[in-house]
Amino acid sequence: MKSYLKKLEEQIRLRASKPALCDYGGESYTYAQVAEQVEKFHIFFQAAGIRKGDKIALCAQNSARWAIAFLAVNTYEATIVPILPNYTPEGLAQLICHSDSIFLIADAPIWKNLKPFELPLVRGVLDAREYKLLACTDPLLQTAWEDHERLFKECYPEGLSMDDIHYPDNPEAIAIINYTSGTSGDPKGVMLSYGAMSDIVEYCQQHIHNAPEKLVSMLPLAHIYGLGIEFIYPCCTGFTIHFLGKVPSPSLLVQAMSEVKPYLMITVPLIMEKLYSNLIRPQLNTRSAKAILTIPGVRSSFYRSVGKKLLATLGGNVHTLIIGGAPLSWKVESVLKKIELPYVVGYGMTEACPLLAFDMPAGYAPGSCGKPIHQIRIDSSEPDRIPGEIQAQGPNLFSGYYKNPEAEKEAYTADGWFRTGDLGIMDESGNLFIRGRIKALILSSSGQNIYPEEVEQVLGRHPQVEESLVVDRENKLVALVYPKAGSVKGDDEEAIAALSDDIRTRSNALLPKFSQIFQVELVDMPFERTAKGSIKRHLYQ
């Protein structure tokens, strides 16, 4: 298997003059320009005494320069530590210190909120947008940065030739430490090797697409889903990537998609649910649409026309729409299926770079998350019927948790399978269906296993429910519900009580007795979510 860095090297040579990394509406870099910027970083790192294996933290909003900085560290064989920019200053400082990072690349406003004395190992800070030093405690590093442009010209007086580019191939080395920000509230530094990431790039090229195309990047690059599937894989395949720089509103996303006309759309359920609410549901809720949908012979063609219209709105060139990072509500997925959108819902974790299961739309079973990309087993006596823990093996799995051997030991079974902590079943065709998190599992007073995600799917069918979360309070199921806008006006206590009771009554009519909802509580704010869109359950217990 060829290293992903060697594949990147190959694309730079093949597509030197082609655009590689672009800020939507901003600056753009060709593959050759990316290589030149990367080499300037290498010269700086070497002059500054930064060695292979040293940790460099990167905390900034998505941009072409974020991507270049990542590639520069990655191809130098220092270990890159991408950190989400929405951490609190205290949380960010903790991760920078825990990772032993000696250099920080960050947006200026992020650095401004940090306290330098809390980062004793950090020798310097580089502005991720302007590429200028924001702080420096090391004269050697200061001089190296001031001299790196001159040193580059001395090394390459006629400019960087494509023959000068030689990236390493060391599959066992740690390429990335990615801190999880999952629902457990306990971030861990996941060590990912060059070999593990190379395996995912190879899989994507073999099973998704392996030719240069265009892509709109909307996911956080510091999260492994966006980093691996929306940046590293496309970049190593010769794509032109357009970075939006933030989580897009439906209008911004539509504008960017219509201009760029991407071949793939890689996204999360939260964005798909916004597209459903803003672009799909209004078409299905008109008086004429409701009348058409009562006619059996016309219904399917009408649904198909809605799907074609949506694809046209998204640029008219989307061949595959990949959804991942969190569960997709069945209410939305069932509509995507009806309108014949070429979508698939995948499954993965940071520890798997991130893919564990996937399938292309032609073979995708609705409601599933595809088929295992390597080996998956269900820890259950009847894995096709009784949910059990999803356990995995494969070359894409992580090398351990940084400075946390106890967590690493707990992550594996006695016979060497990675424990995902997720519950699922697998049908006879190998399709994997997620049933929830082990930590979220609720044991009823009668001894029945209750999967809150399944109850939440039922709650989501109510027309006034925007999102919900089911918790266990004194052996009773309580549903926290964030209602759709306009469902309740002001502080009308009677209306609130009536809506709560209606949601509970309608949902219980669809639920077995052991998972009946005791009480519905309306909340006035959306639930706090992780970067990949999962609700932070630990905040609402």
N, C-alpha and C positions, 0 to 999 in steps of 0.2 A: 504493500500500500504506500503510495507516495504521500509524503508529508504535506500538510496544507500550506506550509511556508514555501515549499518547492512549487506547489501549484500557483501560489501568488507570484513567485518569481517568473514562472512561465507566462502568466497573464501580462505581467509588466512588459515582457519582451514582445509578446504577440500584439498587444494593444497599447503600445507606448503613447500614441497620440490621441487615444480615445478617452473621453471623460470617465473618471472612476468614482470620485467622491464629490458630491455637490451639496451645498446648502440650498434648500428650496428658496428661490428668489435672491440668492446670495452668491458667494464665491464658489468656484469650481476648480477641481484639480484633475489633470489627466493622470493616467497610470505612470507616465514618466515623471511628472511633477511630484506625485506621491513618493516615488522612489528617491527623488532628489531630497525631499524634505526628510525622509526616513534616514538617509545617509548623513545629513547634517546633524540629526539627533545622535546617531551612532558616534560621530566624531566628538560631539560634546560629551557624551557619556564616558568615552574612553579618556578624554583629557581630564575629566572631573574625577577619575578614579572609580567610577561606578563599574562593578564587575558583574559577570554572569551570575544569575541567582539572586542578586540584590533585589529588594522589593521596592517598587515604585507605584504609588497610589495615584489614581486618576478619578477625580470627582468634579464633574461639570455637566452642563446640559449637552444633549446630542449635537454634534456638528461635524463637518468634514475635518476640522482640526482635531477634534476629539479622536476621530478614527485614525488620523495620521499619527497622533501621539501614541495611541494604542499599538499600531503596527510597528512604530519605531522601537518601543520597549520590547514587544513580542519578538521581533526579528533580531534584536540584540542579545536575546536569551537572558535578559533580566526578567524577573517575575512581575507581571502587571497585576495590580490590585484595583479593579474598577469598582467604584462605590457609588451608590445612588445619591444624587444631589439633594434628595428630600429628607435626609437624615437631619436630626437636630445637631447643632454644633458639638454638643457633648457626645452624642452617639457617633458622629463622624470622627472625632478625636480618639475615641475608644478604639475604633476599627483601624485607624492609621497606626496607632500604637501597637495594637495586638498583632498586626501584620508585620511589624518591624520595618515599616517603610522608611527609607532614608531620603526620599525625594517625593514631592507632591506636585501634581499638575492639576490645577483647579481654576474655576471661574473666580474672578476677583471678588465678587460679593460673598462667595462662600468662604474664601480665605479671610476676608475682613471680619467674619463672625467667629473665627477660631482664635484660640489663645496660644501664641507660640510657645509659652513655657510648658504647655501640656503636651508638646510634641518634641521631646528632647532628641529623638533620633533623626528628625527631619533636617537635612543640611541645606535645603533650598526649596523654593516654591515658584513654579512657572505658571504664568497666566495662560489658561487653555485657549483663550480667544485671541490674544495679542502676541503670544509667544515672546513674552518678556518676563524677566525675573521680578517677582513680587516681594521676595524676601530671600536672604542668604546669610548663613552663619559660617560658611566655609570659603575662605579666600581662593582655594584651588578651584572650587566649583564656580565661583564668581568669574574668575579669569577664563575658565574654560568656556563659559557662555559668551563672554565678551569677544573671545577669539574664534568661536566655532565657524563663523562665516569665512573668515580669513583662512583658517585651516582647511576648510572645504575647497577653496579656490587653489590652495597650494597642492592639495591632493589630486584635484581634477582641474587642471588649468584649462582644458578644452571642454569642460563640462562632464557630467556623469554619463558614461556610455552604458548601454544596456548590458554589455559584456562584463561590466564592473560589478553587476549585482549577483551576489551569492549569499543566499540565506541558509541558515543551518538546518540540519536534519537530525535532531536528537529526541526521539520519541519518548524517552523515559523522563526527561527533564520537566519540571513544573512550569507551565506556561502562564497559568492564571490562578490567582486565589480569588474566588468569588464568594462574597459573604451572602448567605441566605437571609432573606427578610420575610420569612414565612409566617404562618398563622400561629406558630408555637411561641413567638416572642423571644426566641433564643437563637440569635444569629450565630452561624458557624462558618469558619473560613474553609470553603471547599477547594481542595487542591486539584487542579485539572492539568493533565499532562499534554504535551504536544501530540502524542500518539492518540490519546482519547479524543481530542478535538479533530484530528485528522480522520478518525473513523467516522465521525458525524458528517464531515464535509464529503467524504467518499460516498456515504449512504445517500446524502441529498443529491449529489451529482448523478448517481445511478438511478434513483427512484423519483426525483422531482423534476429537475431540469439541468442540463449540462451544456448550455450555450449562452453566450452573452445576451443579456436583455436589460430591461429597465426595472427599477424597483423604487417604491416610495417607502422610506423607513420612518415608522411612527412609534416604535416600541423603545423603552429605555435601554440604551446600549450597555448600561452597567448591570443589567439583568441578563442571565445566560440565554434566555429565549431570544431576545432581541440581538444579543451579541453573536450568538452562534448561527441562528437561522436567517437573520435579517442583515447581517454584516459580514461575518467571516466567510460563510459559505458563498454568498453572492460575489463577494470581492475576489475570492479564489476561483470564480467561474467566469470572470470577465464582465460582470454586470456594471451598469452605471447606477449608483445609489444616490437617491435624493433624500436628504435628511430634513424632516419637518422641524426638528428641534424641540418639540413638545408634544404632549398628548393632544391630538387635534379635535377641534369641534367638527361636527358633521359637514358644515359648510366649507371649512378649510380643507378637510380631507377630500371632499368632492372636487374642489377647485384644483388641488394638487394632482389628484388621480386623473382628472380630465386633461390636464396639461402634459403630464409625464407619460400617460398611457402605459402603465406597468404591465408586465407579463404575469407576475405573481402578486398577490396581496397577502401579507402575513400580519395577523392581527390577534386581538384578544376578544373574549365575549363581551366585555364592557363596550367596546367600540361597535361590535356587531349589533348589540342591543340598541345603541343610539341610532345606527343606520336603519334598523327595523322600525323604531319609533318615528323617525323623521322622514324616511323615504319609502318604506314598504307598507306599514300599517295604514297611513293615510289613503293609499290607493285601494286598499281592501275594504275600507270603511265608508266609501261613498255609497250613496243610495243606488246608483246604477251598478256598482260592483256587487253589492249584496244581492241585487236581483239576478245578475249574471251567474253568481255562484250557486244559485238554486237550480240551474239548468245543467243536468249531468253531462250532456254532449259538448257543452261549451266551457264548462268549469276548468278543465285541464289546460285548454288553449289560453284561457284568460290568465291563469296562474303563470303559464309559460311566458306570456307577454310582459307580465310584471317583472319576471326574472331578467328578460332581455333588456328591459328598460333600465333596470338597476345596473346591469353590466355596462350598458352604454354610458350611464351616468358616471361610472367608475373608470371611464377612459376607453371602454370598448375593446380592450386587449387582454383582460384578465382571464387566464386559462385555468388557474387554480387558486382557490381562496383557502388559506391555511389558518385555522383558528386553534389557539392553544393557550396555555398558561393558567386556565381556570375552567370550571365546568360551564358549559353553555346551556341555558335553560331550554327545556324541551319545547316550551311555547314558541321560542324563536326558531329553534332548529326545525321543528315540524313545518314552519312556514318556508324556511330555506329549502327544504326538501320539495315542498309543493311547487315552488316557483323554479325548480330545477337549477339552482345555483351550483356551480362546480366546486363545492366546499368539502372540507374534511376537518374533523376535530381530532387533534393529536394529543399525546400524553407524554409528559416528561418531568424531569426534576433537574435542579442545578447539578446534582451528583452524576447525571448522565449526559451532560454537555449539549443539550438537555434531553434528547429524544429517547423514549423507551418504547413507544408504540406510535404507528402511523400507517396510513394507507392513502393511495390516491383516490380521487372521487369515484372513479369507475368501479373500484372494489370496496369502497367504504360502506360499512353497515350503519345506518342512521342510529343515533343513540350511543354508539360505541366510541372508542378513541383509536380505532384502527387495529392493526395486528402488531405483535412484537417485532422490533427491528433486530433483536438478537434473542436471547433466551429469557422467558418469563414463566414463572410458575405461580399457582394460586395455592396458598397454604390452607387447604380445605379438604374435607373428606369427599365432597362432591363439588369440584371447582366450576362446573357448568351450571350449578344451581344454588349452592350455599356460598355466600361471600367469604373470602379469606384474604389474608394479607397478600398483596402483590409483591413478589420477590424477583430479583433480576440478576443476570450475569451478562457480561459482554466487555469488549475492549474499549467501550466508550465510558466506562465507569471511572469515578474519581480515584485519586491516589491516597485519600485520607483527609481528615480535618486538621487544619494547621494548629499545632500546639494543643491538640485536644484528643489524645489517644483513647480516653474513656468513651467519648462520643463515637469515635471510629470503631471501637470494639462493639459497642451496642448496635451499630449500623448493620452488622452482618450476622447471619445465622451461624450455627456451629459448623455447618458444612459449606460455608463460603458464599452464600447468596445474600445480595444486598436487600435489606428490608426497607421498602419504600414508606411504610406507615400508612399506605392507602389500602382500602378494601375493594375487592372486585371479583368478578366472575369472568370466565372465558368460555365462549360457546364452542361447538364442535368444529366450526370453521376457523377458529383461532382469533375471533374478534374479542377484544378486551372491553369490558364494561365496568366503569368505576362506580362503586357504591358508597364511597365516603372515606373519611379519615378515621383511623383507629382511635385517635385521641378524641374525635368528635362523637364516636359511638356512644349511645345512651343505652344503659341496661334498665329496662322497666322493672317495676316492683314484682311483676309476674315472671321475670327472668327472660323476657323477649329482648332481642337486639333491635334497637331502633336506629335507623340511619337518618340523621337530621336532614341531609341533603335531599333524600327522597321525599320527606315531608315538605321541604321547601319547594320542590318541584310542583307539588300539588297546590301549595299556597299561591304559586306563581300563575296558576290558571285563572285566578280571580281577576276580573277586569280592572280592579282598582289597586292591585298590588304591584308596586314598582320593584321592590326587592324585600326579602325576608330572611330571618335568622331564627332557628329553633334552638332553645336552650332548656336545660333540665333544672327545675326549681322545686326542691323538696319532693322529688319523684313525680312531678307533674310537668307536662310539656307546655312551655310558654312560647308563643310565636311573636317575635318582634317584627313589626311590619312598617316599612317606609312606603306610604301610599303614593299613588300617582298624583301629580299636580292637579289641584282643583277638586280632589275627592272630598275634602272637608274644608269648609271655609272658617277661618279664624279659630276661636276657642269654643265652638258650639259643642258643648259636652254631650248633648243628646245625639247629634250627628256622629260624633266620634264613637259613642257607645254603639249606635246602630250599625256603623260600618264595621266595627270590630266584631260584633256579634254575627253579622252577615258573612264576613270572611271565615270565622270559626265554623259556622253552621255549614256553609257550602263545602269547605275543605274536609270537615269530618265526615260528610256524606260520601267522600271518595277514599277515606282512609280506613284501614282495619282498626278494630277496637283497641288493640294494644298501643297504637300510635296516634290516638285521638288527641286533639289540641284542647288543653284545659282553658287557656286564656290567650287572647290576642291583645297585644299592647302596640299602639301606634307610636312611632318615633318621628321626630320632626327633622331629622338630618339623615342623609345617606350614610350607610355603614362605611367605616374606615377600611381601606383596602391596601393590600400589598401592591408592589409595582406590577405584578402580573395579573392583578384584578381579583385575587381571592380576598374574601372578607377576613379581617383579623379577628377570628372567633374568640381568642383569649381576652379581648377587650370587653366582651359582652356577657361574660359568665356571671 
